[in-house]
């Protein structure tokens, strides 16, 4: 599955940076705790109204090796692809998505529901996110179609 979404999830500079970070923060098992320790995305997950303040919501990498940021929507799309792949296939084969590792992902259902909800919000209100400001119409449609497919697969996990 992840190979179907690799361009949307990891094909941009931001997605590639997130992929590199994921592969560097763990040897074999990714958890939401590792994500939250290395990326300050929890502020948006805990308080989604902050996202309404502007369209370029940058999530900072707190890992000192990566003086980088990623747009919230890019992170949520990439993380959602990882979660779906892991939950439906038992692991995440990042080698099928520009990566170098095969990882496990461990999370409780209540930990991933906020990620699903964030992805649903991105899909329903794309004009609120800088990613879609930068897309040409064809890219926008492809991206939204990939998000819809990720959401469809994600629903099997959270329902």
N, C-alpha and C positions, 0 to 999 in steps of 0.2 A: 504493500500500500504506500509506504513512505516514498517509494520511487515515483509514484504518480504525482506527488505534491512537492517533490524536491526543489523545483524551480521557485515555486511560491514560498516555500518555507525556508529554504537555505540558499537560493540562487542570488539574492542581493548581497551587497556588502554587509548589511546589518545581519542578515540571516547567516551568512558565512562566519561573521565574528561570533555570533551566538553558538554556532556549531563548534567552532574552535574552543570556545570557553567550556562548553559541555564536555568535550573530549578531554580537556585538561583538568577539570575539577574532579574527575572520577576515573578509576581504573575499570570498574565493571558494573557498578550499580549507581544509578542516578535517583535522587529523592527530591521531594519538594524542599526539604530542609537545605539541601545543597544548593538548589536554585536560589532560595531566599537568602542564604548566607553570601552568595556571590553576586547577586543582582538585586537591586533595591525595588523590585517590582511589587513587593507586598504592600507598599503605600497605596498603590492604585487598586490592588485587589481588595484591601480592607476599606478603602474609601473611593469608590468609583466616581463620585462627583468631582473629584480632582481632575478627572479626564476632561470635564466640560470647560475647564479654564482656558485651554488652548489646544490647537491641533498637533503641535509637535511635542508630545509628551515623551521625554527622553528618560529611559530607564538606564541608570548608571551601573556599570560593572563595579562591584566593590572589591573584587579580586585584584590585588595590587599588580599582577602580571598584565592586566588588561586595563589600560587607561582608555576606556572606550564607553560608548553608550549605544543603545539600540532604541528605536521607536517602540513604544508599547505594543502597537498592533503587530509589528514584525515578530516581536518576542512571543506574543500569545499564539500567533499562527504556527511558528516553529515548535513551540512547546506543545501545542495541541497535537501536531503531527507526531511528535515523539510519544506522547501519552497514548494516543490511539494505536499506534504501531505496537507499542509495548503491551498494552492491555489485550489486544486482539491476537497478537502473535507470540506473546511470552518474552519478547526481547525487541530491541531496536537495532536493526542492522543499518548503521549510519554509512556503511560502505556503499549502500544503494542510494545515498543522498549526499554525495560529495565528501563524506567523512571517511574515517579510518578505523572505526571501532564498532564492535557489537556490544551493546549495553543492555543491562536489565534496568527497569524502572519500577520502583516501589513507591506506592502511594495509596492511601486510603481514599475511598470514594468521596468523603467530605473534603479532602484536600484538592481533588481535581474538579469538583463541581464549580468552584469559582472561575477556573480557567475556561471551562465549557461556557459558563454564563458570559464571560468577557468576549469569547469568540463569537457568541450569538449576537452580542451588542455590536461588535465590529461589523458583522455581516448585515445587520439591520440598519446601521447608520454609518455607512462607509464615508460619507462626506465629512464626518467629524474627525477623520484621521489623515495625517499628512501623506501616508502611503498612497492613498487614492487621489490626492492632489497632484502627485507626480506621475500617475499612470495615464497613458493614452487610453482611449476607449476600449480597444481590443484587449490590452493588458488588464484593464479594470475588470472586464467581463471574465477573463480567464482566472484572475485572482479570486473574484467572487464565486466562480464556479468551483474552484478548488476548496475554498472555505466551506461552501455548501456541502461538498463531499466529505470533508473532515467532520463537519457537524453531524451529518447523517451517520457516520461511523461512530462518532463520539456518543451519540444518543443511546447506542446499544450498551455503552459502558455505564452511563449515569442513570439510566432508567431502571 
